[in-house]
């Protein structure tokens, strides 16, 4: 836990310094990175941007919009990695990751039927939002719909975090305390999901 707390503290320090030095562009870069697999949670980025809006250095709605553009940029980067490299990679090495052809077929079917809802909701879920674009690319989800629902979900979530930072002002770092229980719950559910996946693919064979 001490390592995690130190990592979060150092990450928050890094993000605030980058945004202070680079302005809106820093927000764009950080939110693009978050939408790849870089561990830069928006809970550490957008509340500080909201605080700067509180001080008058940022425009509230413009920084929320810029952050959503960053979300789209990073998500599309991951999407195209999934589309052009994901399936060939998994067909060749998937067995080492316990992923088989049935799993790939299920991914295609899921995103064909539930892609828009999945992409939209994932923007509100820690960890999932970092990864969801890759399976969407593997499933070759319609890229226009992917972009629209990524923007909608990302804009709403980023605006919410910006608002919290704006309202808390100099106490913007308290957002981490508010979101920590939810993040821990999600981490627990993801761990259970991994355990079930391993059980299904190893012990039931």
Secondary structure as a PSIPRED ss2 file (coil, helix, strand):
# PSIPRED VFORMAT (PSIPRED V4.0)

   1 X C   1.000  0.000  0.000
   2 X H   0.000  1.000  0.000
   3 X H   0.000  1.000  0.000
   4 X H   0.000  1.000  0.000
   5 X H   0.000  1.000  0.000
   6 X H   0.000  1.000  0.000
   7 X H   0.000  1.000  0.000
   8 X H   0.000  1.000  0.000
   9 X H   0.000  1.000  0.000
  10 X H   0.000  1.000  0.000
  11 X H   0.000  1.000  0.000
  12 X H   0.000  1.000  0.000
  13 X H   0.000  1.000  0.000
  14 X H   0.000  1.000  0.000
  15 X H   0.000  1.000  0.000
  16 X H   0.000  1.000  0.000
  17 X H   0.000  1.000  0.000
  18 X H   0.000  1.000  0.000
  19 X H   0.000  1.000  0.000
  20 X H   0.000  1.000  0.000
  21 X H   0.000  1.000  0.000
  22 X H   0.000  1.000  0.000
  23 X C   1.000  0.000  0.000
  24 X H   0.000  1.000  0.000
  25 X H   0.000  1.000  0.000
  26 X H   0.000  1.000  0.000
  27 X H   0.000  1.000  0.000
  28 X H   0.000  1.000  0.000
  29 X H   0.000  1.000  0.000
  30 X H   0.000  1.000  0.000
  31 X H   0.000  1.000  0.000
  32 X H   0.000  1.000  0.000
  33 X H   0.000  1.000  0.000
  34 X H   0.000  1.000  0.000
  35 X C   1.000  0.000  0.000
  36 X C   1.000  0.000  0.000
  37 X C   1.000  0.000  0.000
  38 X C   1.000  0.000  0.000
  39 X C   1.000  0.000  0.000
  40 X C   1.000  0.000  0.000
  41 X C   1.000  0.000  0.000
  42 X H   0.000  1.000  0.000
  43 X H   0.000  1.000  0.000
  44 X H   0.000  1.000  0.000
  45 X H   0.000  1.000  0.000
  46 X H   0.000  1.000  0.000
  47 X H   0.000  1.000  0.000
  48 X H   0.000  1.000  0.000
  49 X H   0.000  1.000  0.000
  50 X H   0.000  1.000  0.000
  51 X H   0.000  1.000  0.000
  52 X H   0.000  1.000  0.000
  53 X H   0.000  1.000  0.000
  54 X H   0.000  1.000  0.000
  55 X H   0.000  1.000  0.000
  56 X C   1.000  0.000  0.000
  57 X C   1.000  0.000  0.000
  58 X C   1.000  0.000  0.000
  59 X C   1.000  0.000  0.000
  60 X H   0.000  1.000  0.000
  61 X H   0.000  1.000  0.000
  62 X H   0.000  1.000  0.000
  63 X H   0.000  1.000  0.000
  64 X H   0.000  1.000  0.000
  65 X H   0.000  1.000  0.000
  66 X H   0.000  1.000  0.000
  67 X H   0.000  1.000  0.000
  68 X H   0.000  1.000  0.000
  69 X H   0.000  1.000  0.000
  70 X H   0.000  1.000  0.000
  71 X H   0.000  1.000  0.000
  72 X H   0.000  1.000  0.000
  73 X H   0.000  1.000  0.000
  74 X H   0.000  1.000  0.000
  75 X H   0.000  1.000  0.000
  76 X H   0.000  1.000  0.000
  77 X H   0.000  1.000  0.000
  78 X H   0.000  1.000  0.000
  79 X H   0.000  1.000  0.000
  80 X H   0.000  1.000  0.000
  81 X H   0.000  1.000  0.000
  82 X H   0.000  1.000  0.000
  83 X H   0.000  1.000  0.000
  84 X H   0.000  1.000  0.000
  85 X H   0.000  1.000  0.000
  86 X H   0.000  1.000  0.000
  87 X H   0.000  1.000  0.000
  88 X H   0.000  1.000  0.000
  89 X H   0.000  1.000  0.000
  90 X H   0.000  1.000  0.000
  91 X H   0.000  1.000  0.000
  92 X H   0.000  1.000  0.000
  93 X H   0.000  1.000  0.000
  94 X H   0.000  1.000  0.000
  95 X H   0.000  1.000  0.000
  96 X H   0.000  1.000  0.000
  97 X H   0.000  1.000  0.000
  98 X C   1.000  0.000  0.000
  99 X C   1.000  0.000  0.000
 100 X C   1.000  0.000  0.000
 101 X H   0.000  1.000  0.000
 102 X H   0.000  1.000  0.000
 103 X H   0.000  1.000  0.000
 104 X H   0.000  1.000  0.000
 105 X H   0.000  1.000  0.000
 106 X H   0.000  1.000  0.000
 107 X H   0.000  1.000  0.000
 108 X H   0.000  1.000  0.000
 109 X H   0.000  1.000  0.000
 110 X H   0.000  1.000  0.000
 111 X H   0.000  1.000  0.000
 112 X H   0.000  1.000  0.000
 113 X H   0.000  1.000  0.000
 114 X H   0.000  1.000  0.000
 115 X H   0.000  1.000  0.000
 116 X H   0.000  1.000  0.000
 117 X H   0.000  1.000  0.000
 118 X H   0.000  1.000  0.000
 119 X H   0.000  1.000  0.000
 120 X H   0.000  1.000  0.000
 121 X H   0.000  1.000  0.000
 122 X H   0.000  1.000  0.000
 123 X C   1.000  0.000  0.000
 124 X C   1.000  0.000  0.000
 125 X C   1.000  0.000  0.000
 126 X C   1.000  0.000  0.000
 127 X C   1.000  0.000  0.000
 128 X H   0.000  1.000  0.000
 129 X H   0.000  1.000  0.000
 130 X H   0.000  1.000  0.000
 131 X H   0.000  1.000  0.000
 132 X H   0.000  1.000  0.000
 133 X H   0.000  1.000  0.000
 134 X H   0.000  1.000  0.000
 135 X H   0.000  1.000  0.000
 136 X H   0.000  1.000  0.000
 137 X H   0.000  1.000  0.000
 138 X H   0.000  1.000  0.000
 139 X C   1.000  0.000  0.000
 140 X C   1.000  0.000  0.000
 141 X C   1.000  0.000  0.000
 142 X C   1.000  0.000  0.000
 143 X H   0.000  1.000  0.000
 144 X H   0.000  1.000  0.000
 145 X H   0.000  1.000  0.000
 146 X H   0.000  1.000  0.000
 147 X H   0.000  1.000  0.000
 148 X H   0.000  1.000  0.000
 149 X H   0.000  1.000  0.000
 150 X H   0.000  1.000  0.000
 151 X H   0.000  1.000  0.000
 152 X H   0.000  1.000  0.000
 153 X H   0.000  1.000  0.000
 154 X H   0.000  1.000  0.000
 155 X H   0.000  1.000  0.000
 156 X H   0.000  1.000  0.000
 157 X H   0.000  1.000  0.000
 158 X H   0.000  1.000  0.000
 159 X H   0.000  1.000  0.000
 160 X H   0.000  1.000  0.000
 161 X H   0.000  1.000  0.000
 162 X H   0.000  1.000  0.000
 163 X H   0.000  1.000  0.000
 164 X H   0.000  1.000  0.000
 165 X H   0.000  1.000  0.000
 166 X H   0.000  1.000  0.000
 167 X H   0.000  1.000  0.000
 168 X H   0.000  1.000  0.000
 169 X H   0.000  1.000  0.000
 170 X H   0.000  1.000  0.000
 171 X H   0.000  1.000  0.000
 172 X H   0.000  1.000  0.000
 173 X H   0.000  1.000  0.000
 174 X H   0.000  1.000  0.000
 175 X H   0.000  1.000  0.000
 176 X H   0.000  1.000  0.000
 177 X H   0.000  1.000  0.000
 178 X H   0.000  1.000  0.000
 179 X H   0.000  1.000  0.000
 180 X H   0.000  1.000  0.000
 181 X H   0.000  1.000  0.000
 182 X H   0.000  1.000  0.000
 183 X H   0.000  1.000  0.000
 184 X H   0.000  1.000  0.000
 185 X H   0.000  1.000  0.000
 186 X H   0.000  1.000  0.000
 187 X H   0.000  1.000  0.000
 188 X H   0.000  1.000  0.000
 189 X H   0.000  1.000  0.000
 190 X H   0.000  1.000  0.000
 191 X H   0.000  1.000  0.000
 192 X H   0.000  1.000  0.000
 193 X H   0.000  1.000  0.000
 194 X H   0.000  1.000  0.000
 195 X H   0.000  1.000  0.000
 196 X H   0.000  1.000  0.000
 197 X H   0.000  1.000  0.000
 198 X H   0.000  1.000  0.000
 199 X H   0.000  1.000  0.000
 200 X H   0.000  1.000  0.000
 201 X H   0.000  1.000  0.000
 202 X H   0.000  1.000  0.000
 203 X H   0.000  1.000  0.000
 204 X C   1.000  0.000  0.000
 205 X C   1.000  0.000  0.000
